[in-house]
Amino acid sequence: MEPDVSVEGGCMIRIVVRPVGHMPGSHMRDYVSIVVRHTKIDLSSISSFYTEHQKSPFAHQPWDTGSLRFKYLVGGAQQSPWEDFQASRKVLGVIGLCHCPSSPDLGIVSEQFAAICKAYPAALITRCFAFYPSDSQLEEDDKKRQNLIMFPPADWQALEFHMQTLIQDIAAALLMEFEKWVLHAESTGTILKTPLDSQASLSSEEVIKAKKRRLGRAQKTIGDFCLLAGSPVDANAHYSTAIELARLTGDVFWHAGAIEGSVCALVIDRMGQKDQMLEEEVKYRYYEVIQLYRRVSTINFELEATLKLARFLCRRELAKEVVELLMGAADGAKALIDASDRLVLNVEIARLFGALGYERKAAFFSRQVAQLYLQQDNCWAAISALQVLSMTSKSYRIQSKAKHKKPCCLSNEVQSASDGGRSQAQSIASLFESQWSTLQMVVLREILVSAVRAADPLAAWSAAARLLRSHYPLITPTGQSGLANALTSSAERLPSGTRCADPALPFIRLHSIPMLPPQMETVKRNTGKKDWWSGSAPSGPFIYTPFGESNDDKKQEIIWIVGEPVQVLVELANPCTFELAVESIYLSLPSESFEAFPSSVTLPPNTSQIISLSGIPISVGPLTVEGCIVRCFGVITEHLFGDVDDLLLGAAHGLILADPFRSSGFPKIRNAPNQNITVVPSLPLLIPHVIGGDVSTVLYEGEIRDIQIGLANAGSVAVVEANVSLSGKQQENVISIGHDVLQSALPLQPGASVVITVRLQAGQLNLETENVSTKIVSGNAGRSSKDGSGPTLVIHYSGTLMQVGDDLPTDPVAFPPGRRLALPLQIRVIQGLCLVQARLLSMEIPAQINRSLPIPSTVGDTDLHSCMTTENTADSLVKIDPYRGSWGLRLLELELRNPTEVIFEIMVQIQRNNRENGNIETENEGQAAECIYPATRIDRDYAARVLIPLEHFKLPVLDKSFFGMEAQGKEGFTGKISSNAEKQTKAELNATIKDLTSRIQVKWQSGRNSFGEMNIKDAVQEALQTSVMDILLPDPLTFGFRVAKNHSSDDYIDALPESNLKSPLTEGDNSSVFHKGQTKGSIIAHELTSLEVLVRNNTREPIRMILSITCRDVAGENCFDGNKATVLWAGILSGIDVEVPPLGEAIHPFAVCFLVPGEYTILGAAVIHEANEILRARAKTNSAEEPIFCSGPPFRVHVVGVL
């Protein structure tokens, strides 16, 4: 049997093309390519070469439309025993190709070509083409250049033109030879025999019959030459005659051949006009041909006729009929004796099934071809088997990636399917519909065996890799080890660095592409704002909002920076039973865009491992990480993530068993999205470091500490713009940041650094009150600590100055982004000084009677300076209430405990404010004076009490609104008015308390660098509010005594020590006369001294009362009444009816004469009968008829005698 048979094969002229002399392979391919392209030579193109010596037998030669068809047999062909039966089987021409530079002796070339031509006795035309001859070869004797046609040196286009001319000359010569043969056959006849004609067995009757058949056979042969000459009409006439003669003589075999020739003539005559009638005619005649061949038991010609008809009808509309023909031919293969005939038959059947689109049937018969090749024990047969199996591997879905490129990842298509689950299921099923695991394993084993026999180590490695990777679950551990050895042995025969398109192990999938760390995070710059970083972080109190724009369909964009290392996490799996050593693995990215760093790993059996692959981008633009380059088993392969994703997708739907990550402990499907990566130009990079420690700081409660943070530019671009801000919780713990220092250091060049100072202040531990008291007793409260999330120092910086505008580019490559450095300030607050309790204490000292009431302490800067510069500091803590008549000392007591292991020094600082008409104003336009008291030391595990003096804290007016709750309904106030007044009063009271607490600062220091401030506001407010009614609110009535102004100055002597002359007790008494040898501030005995009692009403309503005055000595005896009275008096001292206006004063004069020198006290008292609700509330009584008694503080009187 012959390959590539067709209905039109009867018009093909066979020409052998052979190399002559030494011919390099590359030159042979080039020369053959310019020859074999001329397969159809139009008759019109050879008319100039054709010479008609006598009348042509081809009367109907179509010179305008006809053509000659050449079939080149490169390398030669064997002589067919059926050449007489079909002229198209004859080799009618021989073309030799010679490369003159490789064959200098043209005589030898001519002899070799002559020997080649002897093998083809039927050849009518012989030509030998000699290319690129030298000058010496051109000058050689013509005898040596016999049958040689020289191609002078020229360019390739010229050679092609010369070759076309010579082929046309060959076609014209063949046409003239065909005419000679036909004329000779018609005149003399010829003897035509086939292998079916055996001369030894011919009887006399058969000889007679053969003579009768000679004419029919001659007509059939003439028809064959008419077809070869391109005249189908003449051929059909001769075939018709031959058919009739063969039918009459019973020459069945030649009858079938004549019908075949007539069909070929019919098809050639109607070339390009194929229709249904023609197809029906061809089918009818060929079925007859098949029956005739079957009658004479010529199985080869019967099968060839079947294949010719199947090829003629081969299209999808007639697939059923073609399949029946091919399957019938396949059944006839069993009758073929020669293995080469079976080989050709299976090849043709496979080709026709492939043309129909029946890939599985084509693959089956291709495997039959491969098995026939493998039955031959030679290298060339193994190479052929390998080639055939490689061609069929696509049908079994085991093709090499070197010949098949997948257009896209099916997993992405399935995930983006928009028509629901049905289309998704169909897409998945279409991927694995041809996964016949057992058959695939068999085919891959056959490819492996063929590659080993063909001594092709790369093909063997590829087959073993595909077999192990795709079917490891169905291979025994011994088989897996055998395949691993096959991979290793094949790699040993390959050059180092060999690449293969088919990956083996391990399985690799993309785990994730980590975002840049907080120290290297990039920020997209908002070109429309000066603060270009705004909007880069999510705003609002919620992490997720359902009303925002959905980004499910958008791939997350990742920014990489040129020159900065990046990493990609991949997961490697070894599902086999042997240890896998990955010699090298790195990311598969273009070398001109990315410099990848290789890594190595060893995977134990049936395990998986996540590793980090790193590299450095070296050019800007988009990047996509599609896979990894792996060197394993001695060969370099590329592993695409999409292939593993498809594999896992099929495993998830139960279509395949291969799930290499099943034992990894991770979810079965963990596909990372195919993220878009954009590489931007180089950016600055600030590297922070805390000088002398780290960002985790341990502080005591209220401690203030400075942290030095160094910022070094590790990038290749200078920092031109920078902004520092805070984010997160506990931002109040950061007091100040060195903005100015950072701005002054800009631009910060690469390699430069700057140090900024951040001042922190620790907050308070949130301890429950009841737990505090318990822990204080046990002594462990100060050692408890709490770790809280501290603030974050955020620095936005960039390498280019931001220009606000709308026309600036937004492309990150054209306009590089900025960066955000997030430095968490981890503040750990531990228990420091513990405030046990705070109390407000009050102390009064009797006042000295003076000519006038003392001036209040807050009178101006002079008095403050006097207070601050007095020699006796204790006196500055004591202030007199001008309407109370006593020296008032108010102290805030703080009980502190030190539960730590260090020593604290406590310093109290008070900011002084002016009070004028009830309004508080800071001195010197907001600059408050400070009063610092001596430090108090508290050792570890000890407690101490700190006394803080409070000055001028009593309220000036006692208003009824303080007692609104008790006074509702009696004076006509409505509930609404009372409620408003109560709110206003409470607000005023709270404001007063808040003002005091804000002016008191308790600072501590421990060692040289540890200092802070205690938060005592809450405790002080609580202490003040518990005693506010008793201490803060003034008395309804205050009493004061003074020497009358009309009294002689000689009667008044100030007897205080000289060291107290600058005390406020004597200021304002400018009219006093100081006598030599007498102390100031005393009253002289035995003289009548005029005094005045001043009664002040501290309420906003008039008070009517009964006033009385009492004088007592040091023993407490009444000096005015009784038989032993030591003081004489003039005026009214009891039962004085006095009415004091609102916020006003009442003065009552009287005179006294002390008989005995000594110390006396004078007191004022009053009985209020018609008390209003304010007085009753202050006296804490509810009875309207009960009188209220008010008593003032005692005034001291020092009486001296006169010597």
LINURPE-V808464 format. One record per residue. RES is the residue in one small letter. PSI is psi in whole degrees, -180 to 180 (NA if undefined). Layout:
BEGIN
[[RES;PSI] [RES;PSI]]
END
This chain:
BEGIN
[[m;151] [e;145] [p;160] [d;44] [v;149] [s;167] [v;-36] [e;4] [g;-17] [g;-15] [c;7] [m;130] [i;121] [r;127] [i;126] [v;136] [v;118] [r;144] [p;146] [v;132] [g;-166] [h;125] [m;113] [p;147] [g;-40] [s;-41] [h;-35] [m;-43] [r;-38] [d;-44] [y;-40] [v;-36] [s;-32] [i;-7] [v;-50] [v;-11] [r;-16] [h;78] [t;-20] [k;116] [i;116] [d;141] [l;-30] [s;-26] [s;-12] [i;6] [s;-31] [s;-20] [f;-12] [y;137] [t;122] [e;105] [h;-32] [q;177] [k;131] [s;138] [p;-11] [f;86] [a;-27] [h;38] [q;120] [p;83] [w;-27] [d;-36] [t;-16] [g;172] [s;159] [l;142] [r;126] [f;143] [k;111] [y;133] [l;93] [v;126] [g;-11] [g;174] [a;152] [q;151] [q;131] [s;138] [p;-7] [w;25] [e;-36] [d;-30] [f;-40] [q;116] [a;-22] [s;-12] [r;-8] [k;147] [v;107] [l;-5] [g;150] [v;127] [i;125] [g;146] [l;127] [c;135] [h;103] [c;-41] [p;-26] [s;-13] [s;84] [p;-29] [d;104] [l;-22] [g;-44] [i;-39] [v;-42] [s;-40] [e;-42] [q;-41] [f;-37] [a;-39] [a;-35] [i;-39] [c;-26] [k;-25] [a;-10] [y;82] [p;-23] [a;-1] [a;128] [l;-28] [i;135] [t;133] [r;142] [c;120] [f;123] [a;122] [f;142] [y;55] [p;153] [s;172] [d;-38] [s;-36] [q;-33] [l;-26] [e;0] [e;169] [d;145] [d;-26] [k;-37] [k;-27] [r;25] [q;135] [n;9] [l;132] [i;117] [m;134] [f;106] [p;156] [p;128] [a;175] [d;172] [w;-36] [q;-39] [a;-39] [l;-41] [e;-40] [f;-42] [h;-40] [m;-41] [q;-41] [t;-41] [l;-36] [i;-40] [q;-38] [d;-40] [i;-40] [a;-42] [a;-39] [a;-42] [l;-40] [l;-41] [m;-34] [e;-37] [f;-40] [e;-42] [k;-43] [w;-43] [v;-42] [l;-38] [h;-40] [a;-35] [e;-30] [s;-42] [t;-21] [g;176] [t;156] [i;120] [l;124] [k;158] [t;167] [p;-16] [l;-19] [d;108] [s;115] [q;-27] [a;-28] [s;5] [l;127] [s;176] [s;-37] [e;-40] [e;-31] [v;-40] [i;-40] [k;-35] [a;-36] [k;-35] [k;-31] [r;-15] [r;-39] [l;-41] [g;-39] [r;-36] [a;-39] [q;-38] [k;-41] [t;-40] [i;-40] [g;-37] [d;-43] [f;-30] [c;-39] [l;-42] [l;-30] [a;-2] [g;27] [s;82] [p;-28] [v;-47] [d;-38] [a;-42] [n;-37] [a;-44] [h;-37] [y;-37] [s;-41] [t;-43] [a;-39] [i;-43] [e;-43] [l;-39] [a;-36] [r;-39] [l;-38] [t;-6] [g;24] [d;83] [v;-45] [f;-46] [w;-25] [h;-47] [a;-38] [g;-37] [a;-38] [i;-41] [e;-44] [g;-40] [s;-37] [v;-41] [c;-42] [a;-39] [l;-44] [v;-40] [i;-38] [d;-31] [r;31] [m;127] [g;0] [q;46] [k;126] [d;-180] [q;-38] [m;-41] [l;-43] [e;-42] [e;-40] [e;-43] [v;-43] [k;-44] [y;-47] [r;-38] [y;-31] [y;-36] [e;-41] [v;-45] [i;-41] [q;-41] [l;-43] [y;-36] [r;-30] [r;-34] [v;6] [s;41] [t;84] [i;-33] [n;-48] [f;-31] [e;-44] [l;-37] [e;-42] [a;-39] [t;-43] [l;-37] [k;-44] [l;-42] [a;-40] [r;-36] [f;-36] [l;3] [c;95] [r;165] [r;-32] [e;-29] [l;29] [a;-39] [k;-47] [e;-39] [v;-41] [v;-40] [e;-42] [l;-45] [l;-40] [m;-35] [g;-40] [a;-37] [a;-38] [d;-34] [g;-15] [a;-23] [k;-26] [a;-8] [l;133] [i;-42] [d;131] [a;-33] [s;-34] [d;-41] [r;-37] [l;-48] [v;-41] [l;-47] [n;-36] [v;-45] [e;-40] [i;-43] [a;-40] [r;-42] [l;-39] [f;-38] [g;-37] [a;-32] [l;-18] [g;9] [y;82] [e;-37] [r;-44] [k;-38] [a;-40] [a;-36] [f;-49] [f;-26] [s;-38] [r;-34] [q;-39] [v;-45] [a;-40] [q;-36] [l;-37] [y;-41] [l;-18] [q;-15] [q;131] [d;72] [n;161] [c;-39] [w;-38] [a;-38] [a;-39] [i;-41] [s;-42] [a;-40] [l;-41] [q;-42] [v;-45] [l;-34] [s;-36] [m;-34] [t;-11] [s;-26] [k;-38] [s;-29] [y;6] [r;38] [i;22] [q;155] [s;145] [k;-16] [a;-25] [k;-6] [h;123] [k;120] [k;128] [p;-34] [c;169] [c;124] [l;-29] [s;-35] [n;-37] [e;-41] [v;-40] [q;-29] [s;11] [a;133] [s;-2] [d;25] [g;-172] [g;-24] [r;-49] [s;-34] [q;-45] [a;-40] [q;-40] [s;-42] [i;-43] [a;-37] [s;-26] [l;-38] [f;18] [e;-24] [s;22] [q;77] [w;93] [s;-49] [t;-46] [l;-39] [q;-42] [m;-41] [v;-45] [v;-42] [l;-36] [r;-40] [e;-40] [i;-40] [l;-45] [v;-43] [s;-42] [a;-38] [v;-44] [r;-33] [a;1] [a;43] [d;91] [p;-33] [l;-42] [a;-37] [a;-43] [w;-42] [s;-44] [a;-43] [a;-38] [a;-45] [r;-38] [l;-43] [l;-39] [r;-39] [s;-23] [h;27] [y;-30] [p;-24] [l;3] [i;136] [t;160] [p;-37] [t;-42] [g;-38] [q;-42] [s;-37] [g;-41] [l;-37] [a;-39] [n;-37] [a;-39] [l;-42] [t;-44] [s;-36] [s;-39] [a;-29] [e;-26] [r;2] [l;151] [p;154] [s;137] [g;12] [t;139] [r;147] [c;142] [a;-16] [d;114] [p;152] [a;-120] [l;161] [p;175] [f;135] [i;131] [r;153] [l;120] [h;-55] [s;160] [i;102] [p;143] [m;163] [l;144] [p;163] [p;-29] [q;-15] [m;13] [e;140] [t;155] [v;128] [k;131] [r;128] [n;108] [t;-13] [g;0] [k;151] [k;-41] [d;81] [w;-16] [w;-10] [s;140] [g;-5] [s;-23] [a;152] [p;135] [s;161] [g;166] [p;-7] [f;142] [i;-39] [y;138] [t;130] [p;-10] [f;-2] [g;171] [e;134] [s;133] [n;27] [d;-36] [d;-8] [k;135] [k;142] [q;134] [e;134] [i;136] [i;125] [w;151] [i;137] [v;130] [g;-3] [e;133] [p;143] [v;167] [q;151] [v;131] [l;126] [v;154] [e;126] [l;138] [a;135] [n;96] [p;5] [c;176] [t;9] [f;158] [e;135] [l;124] [a;114] [v;109] [e;-37] [s;142] [i;133] [y;167] [l;143] [s;92] [l;154] [p;134] [s;-26] [e;-10] [s;-19] [f;134] [e;107] [a;145] [f;120] [p;157] [s;162] [s;153] [v;151] [t;125] [l;121] [p;168] [p;140] [n;47] [t;169] [s;161] [q;141] [i;125] [i;163] [s;126] [l;132] [s;170] [g;-177] [i;121] [p;141] [i;-2] [s;153] [v;159] [g;176] [p;149] [l;150] [t;123] [v;105] [e;-20] [g;-162] [c;152] [i;123] [v;136] [r;108] [c;141] [f;32] [g;1] [v;146] [i;129] [t;162] [e;126] [h;117] [l;135] [f;-31] [g;-33] [d;-43] [v;-35] [d;-41] [d;-40] [l;-45] [l;-31] [l;-43] [g;-37] [a;-35] [a;-29] [h;10] [g;18] [l;-25] [i;163] [l;-14] [a;99] [d;89] [p;-20] [f;15] [r;-35] [s;16] [s;-16] [g;-6] [f;165] [p;154] [k;-40] [i;114] [r;55] [n;120] [a;141] [p;149] [n;89] [q;144] [n;131] [i;128] [t;126] [v;123] [v;164] [p;171] [s;142] [l;157] [p;156] [l;113] [l;126] [i;116] [p;152] [h;141] [v;123] [i;123] [g;18] [g;-150] [d;-176] [v;-9] [s;112] [t;132] [v;120] [l;149] [y;162] [e;127] [g;3] [e;145] [i;126] [r;143] [d;130] [i;128] [q;117] [i;120] [g;135] [l;117] [a;135] [n;103] [a;2] [g;-177] [s;6] [v;143] [a;148] [v;114] [v;-33] [e;136] [a;145] [n;135] [v;133] [s;174] [l;151] [s;167] [g;-165] [k;165] [q;39] [q;-22] [e;-13] [n;-13] [v;116] [i;-46] [s;156] [i;143] [g;68] [h;-45] [d;-37] [v;-42] [l;-42] [q;-35] [s;-22] [a;-9] [l;144] [p;136] [l;106] [q;160] [p;132] [g;-14] [a;165] [s;162] [v;150] [v;124] [i;152] [t;130] [v;120] [r;123] [l;149] [q;125] [a;146] [g;-158] [q;146] [l;137] [n;84] [l;140] [e;147] [t;-43] [e;-32] [n;-33] [v;-47] [s;-38] [t;-43] [k;-30] [i;-40] [v;-43] [s;-14] [g;15] [n;3] [a;-40] [g;-18] [r;-4] [s;146] [s;163] [k;127] [d;119] [g;157] [s;118] [g;-178] [p;167] [t;128] [l;115] [v;126] [i;116] [h;125] [y;161] [s;167] [g;-7] [t;146] [l;134] [m;129] [q;124] [v;127] [g;162] [d;-18] [d;16] [l;149] [p;150] [t;-4] [d;127] [p;-22] [v;-44] [a;-33] [f;93] [p;148] [p;172] [g;-169] [r;156] [r;123] [l;114] [a;116] [l;100] [p;130] [l;91] [q;103] [i;123] [r;114] [v;128] [i;165] [q;127] [g;-129] [l;134] [c;123] [l;111] [v;-54] [q;163] [a;132] [r;150] [l;120] [l;147] [s;139] [m;138] [e;142] [i;130] [p;142] [a;157] [q;133] [i;134] [n;171] [r;-32] [s;164] [l;145] [p;150] [i;139] [p;155] [s;-30] [t;73] [v;-10] [g;-177] [d;-31] [t;-44] [d;-36] [l;-42] [h;-38] [s;-37] [c;-40] [m;-23] [t;7] [t;150] [e;-37] [n;102] [t;-30] [a;-33] [d;-29] [s;-16] [l;-10] [v;122] [k;145] [i;140] [d;114] [p;-19] [y;5] [r;-29] [g;21] [s;159] [w;118] [g;131] [l;111] [r;127] [l;138] [l;116] [e;123] [l;123] [e;116] [l;148] [r;139] [n;98] [p;5] [t;-173] [e;9] [v;171] [i;136] [f;144] [e;126] [i;131] [m;129] [v;133] [q;129] [i;130] [q;125] [r;134] [n;152] [n;145] [r;122] [e;118] [n;38] [g;-4] [n;139] [i;127] [e;137] [t;141] [e;152] [n;48] [e;52] [g;-11] [q;100] [a;136] [a;150] [e;142] [c;114] [i;132] [y;161] [p;147] [a;152] [t;130] [r;136] [i;115] [d;167] [r;141] [d;31] [y;163] [a;157] [a;157] [r;130] [v;125] [l;127] [i;113] [p;140] [l;128] [e;137] [h;56] [f;-11] [k;143] [l;145] [p;-26] [v;139] [l;107] [d;150] [k;-21] [s;-19] [f;-22] [f;37] [g;-31] [m;-36] [e;-20] [a;8] [q;135] [g;-10] [k;-32] [e;15] [g;12] [f;137] [t;164] [g;-38] [k;-44] [i;-41] [s;-43] [s;-42] [n;-42] [a;-39] [e;-42] [k;-41] [q;-41] [t;-44] [k;-39] [a;-42] [e;-41] [l;-45] [n;-38] [a;-38] [t;-44] [i;-40] [k;-36] [d;-41] [l;-47] [t;-31] [s;-20] [r;-4] [i;123] [q;127] [v;105] [k;153] [w;160] [q;138] [s;110] [g;-155] [r;-35] [n;-6] [s;117] [f;162] [g;-171] [e;136] [m;143] [n;99] [i;8] [k;-47] [d;-43] [a;-40] [v;-43] [q;-41] [e;-40] [a;-39] [l;-40] [q;-27] [t;-25] [s;17] [v;-37] [m;-30] [d;-32] [i;-44] [l;-38] [l;136] [p;163] [d;154] [p;-38] [l;137] [t;145] [f;139] [g;148] [f;145] [r;161] [v;135] [a;147] [k;-27] [n;3] [h;145] [s;143] [s;-19] [d;-21] [d;-6] [y;125] [i;128] [d;116] [a;19] [l;160] [p;159] [e;-28] [s;-16] [n;21] [l;-28] [k;6] [s;148] [p;-11] [l;-30] [t;-7] [e;140] [g;-15] [d;63] [n;-14] [s;-1] [s;142] [v;124] [f;122] [h;143] [k;129] [g;3] [q;148] [t;148] [k;159] [g;16] [s;158] [i;139] [i;134] [a;157] [h;17] [e;143] [l;118] [t;126] [s;125] [l;164] [e;137] [v;129] [l;123] [v;121] [r;135] [n;115] [n;11] [t;172] [r;15] [e;148] [p;149] [i;128] [r;132] [m;171] [i;112] [l;143] [s;152] [i;137] [t;143] [c;134] [r;151] [d;-170] [v;-20] [a;-6] [g;10] [e;147] [n;125] [c;-10] [f;-34] [d;161] [g;174] [n;-20] [k;33] [a;130] [t;0] [v;128] [l;148] [w;158] [a;137] [g;-168] [i;128] [l;-8] [s;158] [g;31] [i;119] [d;113] [v;138] [e;121] [v;126] [p;166] [p;130] [l;29] [g;-175] [e;152] [a;132] [i;130] [h;120] [p;153] [f;171] [a;145] [v;154] [c;115] [f;125] [l;-28] [v;125] [p;155] [g;-164] [e;129] [y;160] [t;138] [i;132] [l;146] [g;141] [a;156] [a;146] [v;123] [i;116] [h;-45] [e;74] [a;141] [n;-177] [e;-28] [i;-45] [l;-39] [r;-38] [a;-39] [r;-37] [a;-5] [k;49] [t;149] [n;-7] [s;128] [a;-25] [e;-18] [e;127] [p;155] [i;130] [f;127] [c;131] [s;138] [g;170] [p;156] [p;143] [f;131] [r;137] [v;123] [h;114] [v;127] [v;152] [g;167] [v;125] [l;NA]]
END
